[in-house]
Amino acid sequence: MKKVLIVFGTRPEAIKMAPLVNKFQQYVDTFETSVCVTGQHREMLDQVLRLFEIIPDFDLDIMKEGQDLYDVTSTVLTKMRDILHTVKPDLVLVHGDTTTSTAVALAAFYQKIPVAHIEAGLRTHNIYSPWPEEINRQITGRIAAYHFAPTQLSRQNLLDENVPDNNIVVTGNTVIDALQWVVEKIEGNNQLSTEIGEMLNNFGYDYLRLNNDKRLVLITGHRRENFGEGFINICKALKALANLYPSVDFIYPMHLNPNVRKPINDIFGDGKPDNIFFIEPLDYLPFIFLMKKSYLVLTDSGGIQEEAPGLGKPVLVMRDNTERPEAVEAGTVQLVGTEYDKIIAGVSLLLDDENHYNSMSKANNPYGDGESSDRILEFLIKKLNN
């Protein structure tokens, strides 16, 4: 029996690793599976653990007020030393492009433990965009023994970096596995939908508005590279759009970072349109509920570029480039950057032009069919037990 250690630390990682954790735990005769969380996100991480009913075997609990990337990297690296000595895994699984995944991969490398990289091969080829994610995934990719690429393009990126073809598997993205699980949970439980609606009411948004053919633009924004002028432009564009489209609701679950909240307060502090709603951050489940109810999504997030098309929602990305060009090529995603005029033009076109909207909403999602975790398990069973 092989020992497997699955490590993650942020909410997006937890969402994408949860289906894989649950799948591994079904193979108790094949794998001895342990789960370690770093707590790089604390409250948001715990929400996902509760939703997917995952109880970690180890919790590094690294979150401290005012910490920076130096603190996160060094703390994860040193604390993982003891965890790896204790577990002695045959394989460590990490996800994506976070500081957690890179520091964990490096810690495993220092003990010559093979690493499997979930969501491998994404690239912008600009180490400062997105920052620090692009260099994180490149470093993790150099260390990893096994690479689970979500798309053929991701696979080709790895081949271009001389990764052996027999160590790459195109799996789709596990976020679609998680998305389908949550949607089924919501749709199969009327009481749960009612509870989510009541929570939105408590946050200041009357969810009954969504039952009257009300169009909703769902907004998220949190990326470091947009701090400052970028977020000021975003807020000014949102204010203008809310005034241009008074019959459309704009909902923005605000990230806790003060670099996000300050420009919101500065731009909207002297009064905001009645149809824009700034609410507190949402757990994953109610966020998916809102995404499913939305007409389109305006975001600077990475994972939402994969999730929203799975629900038929066009995505406008407030970034200048993306490590997910497959979505742009497929037509499910459009880059609008953080320029005031481009944001307004992109949203307006989707709200005004039904043909354009349909071309995006009905495009095929390139990120999978909900069976990514099965493909990963199938590969590892063969690889580790031969």
Sequence and secondary structure as in RCSB ss.txt:
>XXXX:A:sequence
MKKVLIVFGTRPEAIKMAPLVNKFQQYVDTFETSVCVTGQHREMLDQVLRLFEIIPDFDLDIMKEGQDLYDVTST
VLTKMRDILHTVKPDLVLVHGDTTTSTAVALAAFYQKIPVAHIEAGLRTHNIYSPWPEEINRQITGRIAAYHFAP
TQLSRQNLLDENVPDNNIVVTGNTVIDALQWVVEKIEGNNQLSTEIGEMLNNFGYDYLRLNNDKRLVLITGHRRE
NFGEGFINICKALKALANLYPSVDFIYPMHLNPNVRKPINDIFGDGKPDNIFFIEPLDYLPFIFLMKKSYLVLTD
SGGIQEEAPGLGKPVLVMRDNTERPEAVEAGTVQLVGTEYDKIIAGVSLLLDDENHYNSMSKANNPYGDGESSDR
ILEFLIKKLNN
>XXXX:A:secstr
 EEEEEEE SHHHHHHHHHHHHHHTT TTTEEEEEEE  SSSHHHHHHHHHTT   SEE     TT  HHHHHHH
HHHHHHHHHHHH  SEEEEETT HHHHHHHHHHHHTT  EEEES     S TTSSTTHHHHHHHHHHH SEEEES
SHHHHHHHHHTT  GGGEEE   HHHHHHHHHHHHHHT HHHHHHHHHHHHHTT  GGGGGTT  EEEE    GG
GTTHHHHHHHHHHHHHHHH TTSEEEEE  S HHHHHHHHHHHTT   TTEEEE    HHHHHHHHHH SEEEE 
 STHHHHHHHTT  EEE SS  S HHHHHHTSEEE TT HHHHHHHHHHHHH HHHHHHHHTS  TT  S HHHH
HHHHHHHHH  
